[in-house]
Amino acid sequence: MTDLELYELEGCPYCAKVIKKLDELGLEYESHMVPRSHSERTEVEQVSGQTGVPVLVDKEHGIEGMPESDDIVEYLEETYGS
């Protein structure tokens, strides 16, 4: 079981960037697809305080809702990279 969760949207280039990094690092994660409409993204808003995606949750390392693809990619490299 994985402690990583990713809130994402189908076709989102920022989400794809994070998924590519997760795959490169061989990390398993649980995907949560969010609705297209920002007003319906209550689940991701509860986790991160905003409605944008991607948002990463890493329970093992105390990350409860990290937004911004560049920040997530950097975090993944620093935490899980070689």
Summary of the structure (lengths in Angstrom):
residues: 82
radius of gyration: 11.8
end to end distance: 21.2
largest distance: 39.0
contacts: 222
relative contact order: 0.24
helix: 45%
strand: 22%
